[in-house]
């Protein structure tokens, strides 16, 4: 999720331009006939891959208790695949309402009689085949009008490996299992389409209760298989999402965009001074946003492709303005990424040419359609006050370019033009 263990020890917390340009990939997930739901099917099935076989274990137990306190509709299923630090504790929980509210006792009963949990009752929660099998099984077992899947764990963005106090940390990708492996960006292209095919429709919401996953590239990776992404640009505080107050607002009448927006709002409210996850009132940085994936692929990506071409063509005259805008753009823990909206804002305030500013305005308009809900705060020591909902890979002038970004098999966004601008911009 959540802030890295070293940081936990050290501190508090763990309008579209309508362009039609080459390079924009069409959605490829194929669905059969619309599935006819059985009588009595619920409105929502929310699947949570709660990968707590790591230093976040206690937060995982707390969040399941929040789910029990928050679920209040007979039209909503919350199904958790749990894996903790105890050997043999992997199980599926069908979350039941706890009339006593949030406490330390689970009333939901663990189930290990499912095809993806072995006889040892111990899964590798970092294995993409396990998450894929869980999702395929859950959408069949708990048919619903709307589906959501979230991944609860550490997250690192599209690729991240670094050091803290001279010690290398290994929270690469997402879904980290201390006794197993982890998943990567490319795995989403297998996992989520498989769930969508089993459901007979795109997954309505894919969420990451994890750090640093609010990426243009991650939303793009889900194109055709999901409709909304909910994720954070910055590190998440240890407690993560506020499941109790969010689930109280997910009902039979909740549309996908309403459910996603309610999640973003409850998260922000919970970390305000006196909020449910910040009763001390201590200043806490947070970001969370909901991204419309169809708007991203249909409007934002074409605008970015044009923007990339214009930026590349103007480097001879506008390099200084572009560099200055990048240097003053909001970044987060992954310093080789930048908030796309803030970069555009900074460029529009610069002395860049009219052509660059025109392309930037198209991106800004498309981004306004794409980010449908967003929350953030900031403090003097680690400000996130310029967060606008989505980061994009954007190394600065003194940073190197990761060649993996050229490989569509690793990061599907390599099919688009942003990488061409980056390489031209960073060329010495």
Secondary structure as UniProt FT lines:
FT   HELIX           5..10
FT   TURN            22..23
FT   TURN            39..40
FT   STRAND          42..51
FT   TURN            55..56
FT   HELIX           57..70
FT   TURN            74..75
FT   STRAND          76..83
FT   TURN            87..88
FT   STRAND          91..94
FT   TURN            99..100
FT   STRAND          110..111
FT   TURN            115..116
FT   TURN            119..120
FT   TURN            125..126
FT   HELIX           128..141
FT   STRAND          144..152
FT   STRAND          162..164
FT   TURN            165..166
FT   STRAND          167..169
FT   TURN            178..179
FT   HELIX           185..187
FT   HELIX           188..199
FT   STRAND          203..209
FT   TURN            211..212
FT   HELIX           216..221
FT   TURN            222..225
FT   STRAND          226..231
FT   TURN            238..239
FT   HELIX           243..247
FT   TURN            248..249
FT   TURN            252..253
FT   HELIX           256..271
FT   TURN            273..274
FT   TURN            276..277
FT   TURN            279..280
FT   STRAND          287..292
FT   HELIX           293..295
FT   HELIX           296..300
FT   HELIX           301..313
FT   HELIX           315..327
FT   TURN            335..336
FT   STRAND          337..339
FT   HELIX           340..348
FT   TURN            349..351
FT   HELIX           354..370
FT   STRAND          371..376
FT   TURN            380..381
FT   TURN            385..386
FT   STRAND          391..393
FT   TURN            397..398
FT   HELIX           403..406
FT   TURN            408..410
FT   HELIX           412..415
FT   HELIX           418..426
//
